[in-house]
């Protein structure tokens, strides 16, 4: 008996379902979903870094519809879509039973890198893999999770060997349209744009949304036409540039990340700093509280109560230090928005608060707050 062909409505629903799955990183830890995209284009799967979104762009709409008329393949697709929808709608997770409050008010998890999958190469190593695994585990547990990081449009360098067998490095420009990302838009379909002061300038940034199962990670992007080129390049490469670039990247991550969450109406139950790179978020929280009329001691106490800090890099390179002059330069305008002496804020990043020449350490700031 011949299998009845799929109707236009069934084809549309399955195509839309595949696009939803491709734009959620859930497929990166579900083998059945990966096999669906691999089967659509085995060569593309290999050449396009196992990228589900790129596969759907590679395969024409006509070819996809033809493939979906294969009963066996269509059955596999239906099963993957069923698994995905069931996962997303599951009301019997660990958090439902043990941590309902964390679903209503999520953890805001700040990290300079997230290592999800080779499709999105915005991580340098272990710190990013740790952050990516935390995001995936939070999704499986049903914990409310909102990540904050930067969208590095050239990612982290890749390695090759030249004709003389010397190791070389190269970067590949990432196109968000071919990645499991969505632009963060207003109700009218325009990009959500936030602003902050860095140095003597106002820097604008927008964001991309990476769906990670039930959670979400927002990637801040300063590559906007109204910014000067050196500010646009703050989101060029993972850990790229000198100390000036680094401190500005970390201001964008910490201060900018808090401002994006406020703009989106997200009310975190806790701010989790994964390494000291994101610790400037504490200064933004202090600024908010002091602007609302709190004293500095009150603001410090309340900020400590809503922040968590974890570090896994005991080596010197894992603890950023900035000179007093660089801090003064990078925070020239931002610090005027905090009604407290800048010297008092500088003490928060020093082991010896009385030593005005001691560099400002991001790890010390995170530990104190």
N, C-alpha and C positions, 0 to 999 in steps of 0.2 A: 504494500500500500504506500503510495507516494505521500510524503510529508507535505502538508499544506504550506505554501509560501507565507512568510511573515507579511503582515499588512503594513502600510505606510506608517500608521500610528505606532505599531510595535517596533519598527525600525527606528523611528524618531526617539521613542522612549529609551531604547537600548543605546543609541548613539549619545543621547544626553547623559545617560547613566555612566557610560565609559568616560565621558569628559569630566563628570563629577569625580569619579575615582582617580583619574589622571591628575587632577588638581588637588588631590589630598594625599599627603605623603604616607598615608596608611598603606598604599600599595608597596612601599619600599620594605615593609616587614610582613607582607602577605605573599607567599610563594605562588598561590593560584592566580592572583592578580598579575604578577609579573609574567607568568607564562602566557596569559592572554595577550599582552602587548608584544611579547617576544614572537608569538605565533603570527601576529599581524604582519611583522616585517623582521625576520631573523637577521638579515644583514643590517638594517637600520638600528635594530636593538643593539647590535655589537658596535656599530660605528658612532652612534649618538649617545654613548655613555649610559645605555640602558634607561633612556629618558622617555617615560610614557607620554608626556605632552608632545614631545618632538615626533614620536611615532604617529600620533593622531594627525599631526600636520603633514607628515610624510605620506601617509596613506590617503588617497583621494576619497571623497565622499562616495563616489560610485563603487570603488573597490571595497570600501568598508561595508556597504550595503550588500554587495555580492557575497562577501565573506560571512556576513550574518545570516545569509540564507542557507548556509551549511548547518544542518540540524545539530551536528555534534559540537561545532564551534559555538553556535548560538546557545546551546545548553550550558557550555562552560561559562559563557558571558553571563547568562542569567544567574548561575550559581554565585559568581563573584559579586554581582550586583546585590544579590540577596544577602551574602555575608557582610558586605559593606553597610547596607542599610540596617541590618540587624545590629552590627557593631555600634553604629552611630546612635541608634535608638535604645540601646540596652539600659534598662533601669535597675539592674541588679549588680552594679559595680561595687567595688570595695568602698568607694567614697560615699555612695548612696547609703550604705549601712553605718559607716564609721566616721565620716567627715563631711556631713551635709553642708556645713558652713563654707567649706572650701569650694563648693560648687557655685554658690551664690556670689561669693567674693573671692576671686581666684588668686593664686600665687602669681605675682609679677616677677618673672625670672629674667634678670639682666645678664647677658653674657656677650663678650666681644666677638664670639664665634659660636656657630652651631654646626656640628657635623652630622648631617642627616643622611646624605647619599652622594655619590659622585655626580649626580645630576646637578647639584647645587654646591659647587666647591667654594664655600665661604668659611672654611675652617682650616687651621694650620696643623692641628694634631689632637693630642689627648684631651685638652680642655674643651674643644669643640665636640668631640665624640661624646664626652661626658654630658655636655649640655643637650646634645641631640637625644641621647639615651634617657635623660631625665624627662624630656618633653614626651617621648614615646611612652615611657612608663607611666607618666601622669595621665596620659590619654587612656591607657589600658586600665588604670585604677579608677578612672572617672573623676580625677581631681581637676578642679578648675585651674587652668594653666594658661597664662599669657606671657609669651617670651618677647624680649626686646633685644635686637641686635642691629647691625648695619648691613646694608646691601652693597657688598663690594663687587662692582661691576666687572672687575678683572680677576676677582677671587684671589686664590693663593697660587703661587707659581707652580708650574709643572716642570718636570725634569726630562732631559733627553741627553743623548751623546752625539757629539759632532763627528766629523770625518777623522779627527785625530784622537777620538775616544776621550775627549774632555767632557765633563759634565756641563751642560748648559741649562739655563732656566728660561722659560717663556710663559707668557700670560695669554689667556684667551678671553676676549670680550664676551660677557654674558648678555643674552637678549631675554629680558623678562617674559616676552611673548612665547618663548620656547621653553619656559621653566614652569614648574608647579607653583606659580605665584599669581596673585590677583592684586590689582591696584586697590588701595584703600580710597574709597570715593565718598563724596557727600550724597545726600538724597537726590541732588540734581545731576549726579553723574560726573561731577568735577573732582579732581584729586583733593584730598584733605591736606592742606598745607599748614605747617606750624612754623614758628620762628623763634629764634633765640639769639642772644648776643655772644659773639666770640671775638676776642680782641676788641677792636674799635668798630666792628661791623655787625650788622644784623644778617644772620644766615637763615635762609628758608630751607625747609626739607619736607618731603612727602614720604610715603611709606608703601611697602608691599606686604601683602598678607600671605603667609605660608600656613596652610591648614595641615595640622599634624594630628591626624585622627580626630579626636574630640577637642583638642586644644588648638591654639593659634600662636604663631610667632610673627611679630611685626618687624620688618627690616627697614630701617631708616635710610633715606637716600637724599643726599645733598646735591646731586647732579641736576641742578635747576638753572635755567638761563639767567635768572636775576642775581645769582651768586657769582662772585669773582672766581676765576678758574681754580685758585688754590683751595678755596672752600668747596668747590664742586668735587675736587679730587680727594676730599676727606673720606669719601666712600668709594675710592678707586681700588685699593688693595688691602688685604688682610695684613695688619701690622706694617704697613708701608711707610716710608719716609723717616724723618728725624724726630727728635723729641718734641719739636713744635707741632708737627703733624700728629704725633701720638697724643699730646695733651688735648688738642682740638678734637680729635676723634673721640676721646674719652668724655669730653664735655658734651659732644653731640649724643653719645650713647646714654650717659646718665641723666643729664639735664633735659635733653631733647626727648628721651624716652618717657620721662615722667610727664612732660607736656603733651606728648601724643596721647598717653593714656587718659589724661584729664580731658583732652579734646574729644576723645571717643566715649567719654562717660564711664570708663572702667574704674571701679573702686576696689583696688586690691586689698586682700586681707593682710598681706605681708609683701615686702619688697626683698627679694632674694638676690644678693650680689654674688655671682659666680666669678671669683677672683676680684682683685681690686680695681680692674679696668673700669668698672661701672660705678665706682664709689662716689663720683660727683653727684649721683642722684640724691645723696644725703643732703648736700648743700641746697638742692632745689626744694627738698622737703622742709628744710629749715627756713628757706626764703618764704615759702608759702605760709608757714605758721607765724613767722614774725610779721609778715605783711598783714596777717589777720589780727595782729595785736598781741601776740604772745611774746614773752621775754626770751632772751637767748637761752637761759637755763631751762625754761619750760619747753622751748622748741627742741633743744638737745634731748631732753628726757623723752618727749613724745616721739621723736624720730627714732631713738634707740628701740622703743617698744614696737615699732613696726618694720624693723629691718633685720635681716639675717645675712650673714657673710660666711661663705665657705671658700677655702683655697686648697689647691692640691699641688702647688708648684713651690717646693721649698728652695729652689735655686734662686740666685740673685736676679737673674733676668726676668723672673716672674713677678717682681715687685717694682713697679714704676716709681721713679723719683724725679721730681721736677724742681729746678732751682727757684729761689724766691723771685728772681727777676722774670723768669718765664711764667710763673704763676701770676705775677702782677700784670704782665703783658696779655696773657691769654684771657684773664678774668677782668680786664680793665673796666668794661662796662657792666658785666654781670654782677660784680661784687658791690657796685653802687646800689643794686636793687635789694640788698640784704642790709637792714638797718642795724648793723653791728660792725665794730671795728674789724678791718680786714686782718689785723694782727691776731685777733682772737680766733678767726677761722683758720689761719695758718697753723696755729698751735694744734689743731685737730689732726694734722698730718705729720706731727713730729714726735719722736720718742722723747726728746727733751724739749718741752714746750718753751722753755726760756731761751733756747739757743736760736736766735733769729737767723743764723746762717745755715742751719740744718735744712737740707732739701725736704720738700713736701713729699711724703710717701703715701701712695694710694692705699697700700695695705694697712698702714697705721690708721688712716682715716676710716677705713672699713671696720677695723677692729674696735676703734673707739666708739663707733656709732652703730 
